[in-house]
């Protein structure tokens, strides 16, 4: 009699299918994530007019729009400005690469906030409140009792509808902020701009010497200002002290006689 071995292939297939389902569910979860991107970028360009003409084209190429912009003129006709661009999240990384190519990026600050949990929670609360709204409407249609009871049901219906409107507004805000990244671009014109190089040993010594001299100068100025501020108070307190000393001496002289 031949002993039968357990069929391991079915168990392996079940394990593989379970792992596949978990992997697919994780991919779906990641694709449904709601991330709010908020980036601040500081650029230096040699020709502000060129940047001003190229940026809108770059925004259009990535399916976005400019929500705010302003331009300022400074000394020697140098210009600076601020631009706020809204870019679809799918094109967010490509747009950043493109806009940093228009000048020298002095600074870049990126903030990503995951609002998936809040989005799902608000959606669920809206569904529950809509079901409650339907039940209240049914009660209102079937109610034949006192007028006060009918009015109480109508007040509750009004409250539920206001709550639904408020949550739907919040959901629209979350959907807008998570579907379009916000990039704030500060740009200034510097025709002779040279990007800062890594400090050398001699430049570090020179910088330390200058900072020390400036600190000594600042300390001396603070001491002089404090001394000048104390002078009026010295005159105020000096008179009573001198009078007290003079009176004390007279008293001692009289006692000594």
C-alpha positions in Angstrom: 0.0 0.0 0.0 1.5 3.3 -1.1 1.2 6.3 1.3 -0.4 9.4 -0.3 1.6 12.6 0.1 -0.3 15.8 0.8 -1.0 18.1 -2.3 1.3 21.1 -1.7 0.7 22.7 -5.1 -2.8 23.8 -4.1 -1.5 25.4 -0.9 1.3 27.2 -2.8 -1.3 28.5 -5.4 -3.5 29.8 -2.7 -0.6 31.5 -0.9 0.5 33.1 -4.2 -3.0 34.2 -5.1 -3.3 35.7 -1.6 0.0 37.5 -1.9 -1.1 38.8 -5.4 -4.4 40.1 -4.0 -2.5 41.9 -1.2 -0.1 43.4 -3.7 -3.0 44.6 -5.9 -4.9 46.0 -3.0 -1.8 47.9 -1.8 -1.3 49.3 -5.3 -4.9 50.4 -5.4 -4.5 52.0 -1.9 -1.4 53.9 -3.1 -3.2 55.1 -6.3 -6.1 56.4 -4.2 -3.9 58.3 -1.8 -4.5 62.0 -1.4 -1.4 64.1 -1.0 -1.3 67.9 -0.7 1.9 69.3 -2.2 3.0 72.8 -1.3 6.4 74.0 -2.6 8.3 77.3 -2.2 11.0 77.9 -4.8 13.4 80.9 -4.9 15.1 81.6 -8.3 17.7 84.0 -9.5 17.6 84.9 -13.3 19.7 87.1 -15.4 16.8 88.3 -17.6 13.5 88.6 -15.7 11.6 89.4 -19.0 12.7 86.1 -20.5 11.6 84.2 -17.3 8.3 86.1 -17.3 7.5 85.0 -20.9 8.8 81.4 -20.5 7.0 80.5 -17.2 3.4 80.7 -18.5 4.3 78.5 -21.4 5.9 75.9 -19.1 2.8 76.0 -16.9 0.5 75.4 -19.9 2.7 72.5 -21.1 2.1 70.7 -17.8 -1.6 71.3 -17.7 -1.6 73.9 -14.9 -2.5 77.5 -14.5 -1.2 80.6 -12.7 -3.4 81.6 -9.8 -1.5 84.7 -8.7 1.5 86.8 -9.9 3.1 90.1 -9.1 6.1 92.0 -10.4 8.2 94.7 -8.6 10.8 97.1 -9.9 13.9 97.9 -7.8 17.1 100.0 -8.0 18.7 100.1 -11.5 15.5 98.8 -13.0 16.1 95.3 -11.5 12.8 93.3 -11.4 11.5 90.7 -9.0 8.3 88.9 -8.8 6.2 86.2 -7.2 4.2 83.5 -9.0 1.8 80.9 -7.7 1.3 78.0 -10.1 -1.2 75.2 -9.7 0.0 72.0 -11.4 -1.6 68.5 -11.7 0.0 66.2 -9.2 0.9 63.8 -12.0 3.1 66.5 -13.6 4.4 68.0 -10.4 8.0 66.5 -10.5 8.4 67.3 -14.2 7.3 70.9 -13.7 9.8 71.4 -10.9 12.6 70.1 -13.0 11.5 72.5 -15.8 11.1 75.6 -13.7 14.5 75.1 -12.0 16.0 75.1 -15.4 14.9 78.7 -16.0 17.4 80.1 -13.4 19.5 79.3 -10.4 17.5 77.8 -7.5 18.7 79.5 -4.3 16.3 77.6 -2.1 13.6 75.0 -2.4 11.2 74.0 0.3 8.7 71.1 -0.3 5.9 70.0 2.0 3.7 67.0 1.4 0.7 66.3 3.6 -1.2 63.1 3.4 -4.9 63.9 3.7 -6.2 60.4 2.6 -7.6 59.5 6.0 -9.5 62.8 6.3 -10.8 62.5 2.7 -12.1 59.0 3.3 -13.6 60.1 6.7 -15.5 63.1 5.2 -16.8 60.9 2.3 -18.1 58.4 4.9 -19.8 61.1 7.0 -21.4 62.5 3.9 -22.9 59.2 3.0 -24.2 58.6 6.5 -25.7 62.0 6.7 -27.4 61.6 3.4 -29.0 58.3 4.7 -30.1 60.2 7.8 -31.5 62.9 5.6 -33.6 60.3 3.7 -35.0 58.9 6.9 -35.9 62.3 8.2 -37.7 63.1 4.9 -39.6 59.9 5.2 -40.6 60.7 8.8 -41.7 64.2 7.7 -43.9 62.8 5.0 -45.5 60.2 7.2 -45.9 62.5 10.3 -49.5 63.5 11.0 -49.1 64.6 14.7 -48.7 67.9 16.4 -47.3 70.9 14.6 -44.5 71.2 17.1 -43.3 67.7 16.3 -43.3 68.5 12.6 -41.3 71.7 13.2 -38.8 69.8 15.3 -38.3 67.3 12.5 -37.8 70.1 10.0 -35.2 71.8 12.2 -33.3 68.5 12.4 -33.6 68.1 8.6 -32.2 71.6 8.2 -29.3 70.9 10.5 -28.4 67.7 8.7 -28.5 69.4 5.3 -26.2 72.2 6.6 -23.8 69.6 7.9 -23.8 67.8 4.5 -23.1 71.1 2.7 -20.3 72.0 5.1 -18.6 68.5 4.6 -19.1 68.6 0.8 -17.3 72.0 0.8 -14.5 70.5 2.8 -14.3 67.6 0.4 -14.1 69.9 -2.6 -11.2 71.8 -0.9 -9.3 68.5 -0.2 -10.0 67.3 -3.7 -8.7 70.5 -5.2 -5.6 70.7 -3.1 -4.7 67.1 -3.5 -5.3 67.0 -7.3 -3.3 70.2 -8.0 0.1 70.9 -6.4 0.8 74.5 -5.3 4.2 75.9 -6.3 5.1 79.4 -5.1 8.0 80.8 -7.1 9.9 83.9 -6.0 12.2 85.2 -8.8 14.6 88.1 -8.8 16.8 89.5 -11.6 20.6 89.6 -11.0 22.5 90.3 -14.3 25.9 89.8 -12.8 24.9 87.0 -10.4 27.5 84.4 -9.5 26.4 81.3 -7.6 28.0 81.0 -4.2 31.0 78.7 -4.1 32.1 76.4 -1.3 34.1 78.4 1.3 37.8 77.9 1.4 40.1 77.9 4.4 41.2 81.5 3.8 37.7 82.7 3.2 36.5 81.1 6.4 39.3 82.9 8.3 38.4 86.2 6.7 34.7 85.6 7.5 35.5 84.8 11.2 37.7 87.9 11.5 35.0 90.1 10.0 32.3 88.6 12.3 34.5 89.1 15.3 35.2 92.8 14.5 31.6 93.4 13.8 30.6 91.8 17.2 33.2 94.0 19.0 31.9 97.1 17.2 28.3 96.2 18.1 29.2 95.6 21.7 31.0 98.9 22.0 28.0 100.7 20.5 25.6 99.0 22.9 27.8 99.9 25.9 27.9 103.6 24.8 24.1 103.7 24.2 23.5 102.2 27.7 25.9 104.7 29.3 24.1 107.6 27.7 20.7 106.2 28.7 21.9 106.0 32.3 23.3 109.6 32.6 19.9 111.3 33.3 19.2 108.7 36.1 22.6 109.4 37.6 21.8 113.1 37.9 18.4 112.2 39.5 19.9 110.0 42.1 23.1 112.0 42.6 21.3 115.0 44.2 19.6 113.1 47.0 22.8 111.2 47.7 24.9 114.4 47.9 22.3 116.1 50.2 22.2 113.0 52.5 26.0 113.0 52.7 26.1 116.7 53.5 23.5 116.3 56.2 25.3 113.4 57.7 28.5 115.3 57.9 26.9 118.2 59.7 25.3 115.8 62.2 28.7 114.2 62.9 30.3 117.6 63.3 27.7 118.7 65.9 28.1 115.5 67.8 31.8 115.8 67.8 31.6 119.3 69.4 
